[in-house]
Amino acid sequence: MEKWIEELRHLNGHEVGVSQWIRIDQRMIDDHAANTGDDSWIHTDPARAKLETPFGGTIAQSFLLLSHLTEMASAIDLPLEGVAYRQNYGFDRVRMVKQNPNAILLFDEIEKAHASTIHLFLQLLDRGRLEDKNTGAE
């Protein structure tokens, strides 16, 4: 496991995968509203949303955006040596950090990761940098 963590360090500051764009249109937003009951006017009433919000129109529901993460994550070229199959168990500790995000970080099943791996990602997310715990050097 420690070797795997060391292999990840070189990824700091680099893209690990980019998915194709997924166009979320009003029809998809309306369908999601009908299927889930998340039908607030901010999602389903373009005219009102244009007048009453700073977004210039409706916004997609957070769970609609999250529903596309599996599709987007398939673009990440992760090593699959020794992996018989992958299964999505859901998401833990996912939060939208701003309205209309243009980037989403996916940490699927992070709770199964080694504690030092989780700490590594928390450093990146919290401070935007990695720090050696012994020397304090970046």
BALOBA-1460 file (C-alpha; in Angstrom, 3 decimals):
// residues 138
<rec num="1" residu="m" x="0.000" y="0.000" z="0.000"/>
<rec num="2" residu="e" x="2.792" y="2.470" z="0.833"/>
<rec num="3" residu="k" x="4.321" y="1.902" z="-2.624"/>
<rec num="4" residu="w" x="0.952" y="2.764" z="-4.180"/>
<rec num="5" residu="i" x="0.827" y="6.002" z="-2.186"/>
<rec num="6" residu="e" x="4.317" y="6.945" z="-3.359"/>
<rec num="7" residu="e" x="3.261" y="6.292" z="-6.948"/>
<rec num="8" residu="l" x="0.385" y="8.777" z="-6.487"/>
<rec num="9" residu="r" x="2.599" y="11.650" z="-5.323"/>
<rec num="10" residu="h" x="3.721" y="12.457" z="-8.862"/>
<rec num="11" residu="l" x="0.076" y="13.131" z="-9.783"/>
<rec num="12" residu="n" x="-0.060" y="16.192" z="-7.537"/>
<rec num="13" residu="g" x="-0.926" y="19.142" z="-9.753"/>
<rec num="14" residu="h" x="-1.565" y="17.039" z="-12.864"/>
<rec num="15" residu="e" x="-4.722" y="15.900" z="-14.592"/>
<rec num="16" residu="v" x="-5.424" y="12.202" z="-14.195"/>
<rec num="17" residu="g" x="-8.280" y="12.095" z="-16.655"/>
<rec num="18" residu="v" x="-10.682" y="14.320" z="-18.508"/>
<rec num="19" residu="s" x="-14.121" y="13.155" z="-19.528"/>
<rec num="20" residu="q" x="-16.056" y="14.267" z="-22.536"/>
<rec num="21" residu="w" x="-18.398" y="17.195" z="-21.914"/>
<rec num="22" residu="i" x="-21.891" y="16.186" z="-20.885"/>
<rec num="23" residu="r" x="-24.509" y="18.702" z="-21.939"/>
<rec num="24" residu="i" x="-27.153" y="19.154" z="-19.252"/>
<rec num="25" residu="d" x="-30.159" y="20.759" z="-20.920"/>
<rec num="26" residu="q" x="-33.525" y="21.863" z="-19.570"/>
<rec num="27" residu="r" x="-35.186" y="18.627" z="-20.708"/>
<rec num="28" residu="m" x="-32.754" y="16.592" z="-18.571"/>
<rec num="29" residu="i" x="-33.339" y="18.926" z="-15.613"/>
<rec num="30" residu="d" x="-37.128" y="18.647" z="-16.031"/>
<rec num="31" residu="d" x="-36.964" y="14.838" z="-16.365"/>
<rec num="32" residu="h" x="-34.840" y="14.631" z="-13.214"/>
<rec num="33" residu="a" x="-37.339" y="16.867" z="-11.401"/>
<rec num="34" residu="a" x="-40.222" y="14.632" z="-12.470"/>
<rec num="35" residu="n" x="-38.381" y="11.455" z="-11.443"/>
<rec num="36" residu="t" x="-37.139" y="12.668" z="-8.058"/>
<rec num="37" residu="g" x="-39.567" y="15.360" z="-6.928"/>
<rec num="38" residu="d" x="-36.733" y="17.909" z="-6.860"/>
<rec num="39" residu="d" x="-38.875" y="20.332" z="-8.835"/>
<rec num="40" residu="s" x="-38.175" y="23.706" z="-7.256"/>
<rec num="41" residu="w" x="-38.724" y="26.631" z="-9.609"/>
<rec num="42" residu="i" x="-34.986" y="27.353" z="-9.606"/>
<rec num="43" residu="h" x="-34.637" y="24.136" z="-11.615"/>
<rec num="44" residu="t" x="-37.837" y="24.055" z="-13.650"/>
<rec num="45" residu="d" x="-38.947" y="27.629" z="-14.385"/>
<rec num="46" residu="p" x="-36.444" y="29.244" z="-16.797"/>
<rec num="47" residu="a" x="-38.276" y="32.585" z="-17.007"/>
<rec num="48" residu="r" x="-38.506" y="33.045" z="-13.230"/>
<rec num="49" residu="a" x="-34.944" y="31.816" z="-12.670"/>
<rec num="50" residu="k" x="-33.687" y="34.324" z="-15.237"/>
<rec num="51" residu="l" x="-35.411" y="37.179" z="-13.414"/>
<rec num="52" residu="e" x="-34.814" y="36.192" z="-9.791"/>
<rec num="53" residu="t" x="-31.379" y="34.552" z="-9.686"/>
<rec num="54" residu="p" x="-27.832" y="35.641" z="-10.532"/>
<rec num="55" residu="f" x="-27.384" y="32.539" z="-12.716"/>
<rec num="56" residu="g" x="-29.180" y="33.785" z="-15.821"/>
<rec num="57" residu="g" x="-31.539" y="30.810" z="-15.831"/>
<rec num="58" residu="t" x="-32.258" y="27.532" z="-14.147"/>
<rec num="59" residu="i" x="-29.584" y="25.465" z="-12.429"/>
<rec num="60" residu="a" x="-29.211" y="21.702" z="-12.532"/>
<rec num="61" residu="q" x="-29.979" y="19.712" z="-9.402"/>
<rec num="62" residu="s" x="-26.899" y="18.542" z="-7.494"/>
<rec num="63" residu="f" x="-27.990" y="14.914" z="-7.672"/>
<rec num="64" residu="l" x="-28.474" y="15.167" z="-11.441"/>
<rec num="65" residu="l" x="-24.844" y="16.284" z="-11.702"/>
<rec num="66" residu="l" x="-23.690" y="13.520" z="-9.350"/>
<rec num="67" residu="s" x="-25.543" y="10.919" z="-11.409"/>
<rec num="68" residu="h" x="-23.057" y="11.524" z="-14.235"/>
<rec num="69" residu="l" x="-19.921" y="10.914" z="-12.134"/>
<rec num="70" residu="t" x="-19.700" y="7.226" z="-13.001"/>
<rec num="71" residu="e" x="-19.704" y="8.093" z="-16.691"/>
<rec num="72" residu="m" x="-17.085" y="10.818" z="-16.199"/>
<rec num="73" residu="a" x="-14.898" y="8.672" z="-13.938"/>
<rec num="74" residu="s" x="-14.525" y="6.069" z="-16.674"/>
<rec num="75" residu="a" x="-12.213" y="8.549" z="-18.452"/>
<rec num="76" residu="i" x="-9.634" y="8.292" z="-15.648"/>
<rec num="77" residu="d" x="-6.941" y="5.807" z="-16.549"/>
<rec num="78" residu="l" x="-6.461" y="4.000" z="-13.252"/>
<rec num="79" residu="p" x="-4.286" y="0.906" z="-12.980"/>
<rec num="80" residu="l" x="-6.496" y="-2.166" z="-12.990"/>
<rec num="81" residu="e" x="-3.864" y="-4.830" z="-12.349"/>
<rec num="82" residu="g" x="-5.405" y="-7.501" z="-10.151"/>
<rec num="83" residu="v" x="-8.901" y="-5.994" z="-10.360"/>
<rec num="84" residu="a" x="-11.553" y="-8.559" z="-11.240"/>
<rec num="85" residu="y" x="-14.385" y="-6.024" z="-11.482"/>
<rec num="86" residu="r" x="-15.384" y="-2.566" z="-10.289"/>
<rec num="87" residu="q" x="-18.609" y="-1.828" z="-8.501"/>
<rec num="88" residu="n" x="-19.971" y="1.548" z="-7.462"/>
<rec num="89" residu="y" x="-21.098" y="1.466" z="-3.826"/>
<rec num="90" residu="g" x="-22.122" y="5.114" z="-3.820"/>
<rec num="91" residu="f" x="-20.494" y="8.255" z="-2.546"/>
<rec num="92" residu="d" x="-19.302" y="9.223" z="0.899"/>
<rec num="93" residu="r" x="-18.748" y="12.842" z="1.946"/>
<rec num="94" residu="v" x="-19.659" y="14.430" z="-1.384"/>
<rec num="95" residu="r" x="-20.471" y="18.135" z="-1.220"/>
<rec num="96" residu="m" x="-21.034" y="20.770" z="-3.876"/>
<rec num="97" residu="v" x="-18.604" y="23.534" z="-2.992"/>
<rec num="98" residu="k" x="-20.151" y="26.211" z="-5.179"/>
<rec num="99" residu="q" x="-23.146" y="26.810" z="-7.392"/>
<rec num="100" residu="n" x="-22.797" y="25.553" z="-10.940"/>
<rec num="101" residu="p" x="-19.467" y="23.763" z="-10.445"/>
<rec num="102" residu="n" x="-17.308" y="23.368" z="-13.522"/>
<rec num="103" residu="a" x="-15.216" y="20.653" z="-11.901"/>
<rec num="104" residu="i" x="-16.136" y="17.807" z="-9.592"/>
<rec num="105" residu="l" x="-13.667" y="15.670" z="-7.683"/>
<rec num="106" residu="l" x="-14.743" y="12.070" z="-7.293"/>
<rec num="107" residu="f" x="-13.446" y="10.034" z="-4.389"/>
<rec num="108" residu="d" x="-15.526" y="6.905" z="-4.784"/>
<rec num="109" residu="e" x="-15.123" y="4.432" z="-1.898"/>
<rec num="110" residu="i" x="-12.406" y="6.544" z="-0.270"/>
<rec num="111" residu="e" x="-13.460" y="5.154" z="3.099"/>
<rec num="112" residu="k" x="-11.831" y="1.862" z="2.043"/>
<rec num="113" residu="a" x="-8.485" y="3.542" z="1.401"/>
<rec num="114" residu="h" x="-5.539" y="3.363" z="3.752"/>
<rec num="115" residu="a" x="-5.554" y="6.180" z="6.335"/>
<rec num="116" residu="s" x="-2.383" y="7.741" z="4.915"/>
<rec num="117" residu="t" x="-3.973" y="7.872" z="1.442"/>
<rec num="118" residu="i" x="-6.964" y="9.721" z="2.836"/>
<rec num="119" residu="h" x="-4.614" y="12.086" z="4.682"/>
<rec num="120" residu="l" x="-2.733" y="12.745" z="1.430"/>
<rec num="121" residu="f" x="-5.941" y="13.788" z="-0.353"/>
<rec num="122" residu="l" x="-7.132" y="15.851" z="2.593"/>
<rec num="123" residu="q" x="-3.891" y="17.841" z="2.487"/>
<rec num="124" residu="l" x="-4.380" y="18.528" z="-1.198"/>
<rec num="125" residu="l" x="-7.997" y="19.571" z="-0.776"/>
<rec num="126" residu="d" x="-7.507" y="21.584" z="2.387"/>
<rec num="127" residu="r" x="-4.271" y="23.408" z="1.599"/>
<rec num="128" residu="g" x="-3.731" y="22.763" z="-2.098"/>
<rec num="129" residu="r" x="-0.282" y="21.317" z="-1.421"/>
<rec num="130" residu="l" x="1.468" y="18.274" z="0.045"/>
<rec num="131" residu="e" x="3.658" y="18.586" z="3.095"/>
<rec num="132" residu="d" x="6.176" y="16.174" z="4.572"/>
<rec num="133" residu="k" x="4.971" y="15.500" z="8.120"/>
<rec num="134" residu="n" x="8.546" y="15.066" z="9.403"/>
<rec num="135" residu="t" x="10.223" y="18.102" z="7.874"/>
<rec num="136" residu="g" x="7.310" y="20.358" z="7.006"/>
<rec num="137" residu="a" x="8.743" y="20.726" z="3.492"/>
<rec num="138" residu="e" x="6.409" y="20.880" z="0.513"/>
